[in-house]
Amino acid sequence: MEICVHLRDILEEELREGNEVVSKYIDEWTNESYSVRLRRPLNKHNRDDYLAMSPTISYWENKESRYMPGKGYYCKQCKHSISGPFYYDY
């Protein structure tokens, strides 16, 4: 399965800048039907540009310990997400 067309540019830019995919999974228990997790935090300097690309894209942050903490983008139309951790230990 590939990431949806609404999030594809974001993922491709992250990969061009050296980020790496650490997991891909289909989740039937959450709102996400397909999720891509990246090794490093997502670049926030482009956040406004990403959100302006499509009204279906939203930015989120999760700090609850019962879920995997991180931040990312979610496509409300396709139910796909891209996420990364808050911090990266080099």
N, C-alpha and C positions, 0 to 999 in steps of 0.2 A: 504494500500500500504506500502511496506517496502522499505528501502533505498537500493540502488543498491549494487551489490557485490563488486564493486571497492571502495566504501566508508564505507562498513560495519565494517571493522576492526577499522577504525578511530572512528566511532560512538560508537562501543562497548568499546574501550579503554576510551573514554571520560566518558561514563556511569560508568565504573568500578572505575574511579578516582573521582566519586561523582558528576559529572555534571548531569543536568536534562534536559529533553526535555520539552520545554514550548509551542511549537506549531509545527504542521505538516500541510502542505497545498500543494495543487496542484494549480499551477499558469499558466494560459494560456496566460498571457500578457508579460511574460519575457522569457528569454532563459531557465529558470528552469522549468522542468515539475513537479518536486516534491522537496520540501524543508523541512528540519528539522531545527528548531531554538532551540538552547540550552540556558540555563539560564546564564552560566558563559562563559568567554572568552575561546576559544580553547587553549589547551596546545601547545605552539609553539616550545617547546624543541624537539618535534618529527617531525617537519615539513619536514625536508629533508628526513627522513625515509618514511613518507607518500607519498611524491612526487616520491620517487624512486619505490614505490610499483607498480605503473601503469602509463604508459605514458598518460593515459586519465585524470588523476587527475591534477588539477591546484589549486593554492592558490590565493585568492583574498582579497582585502580590499576595503570597500566602505565608504567614508567620506562625500558623498553628502547628504545634508539635505533633499532633495526631496525623497530619498529612505531610508529604514531602515539602519542606519549605523551599521557596523559590519565587521567581517572578517570570512573567512571560506574556505571550499574546494568545488570544483565543478568538476563533472564528465562530460567531454565533450561527451562521448559516450552515456551515459544514460540520461543526462540532469538533474541529481539530485544534490542537494547541502546540505551541513551541515554548519551552521553558528552559531556564538555567538557574543555577544557585544564586544566592545573594552575594556570596563572596567566593573567591577562588584562591586556593592555597597553591602557590607556585612551587 
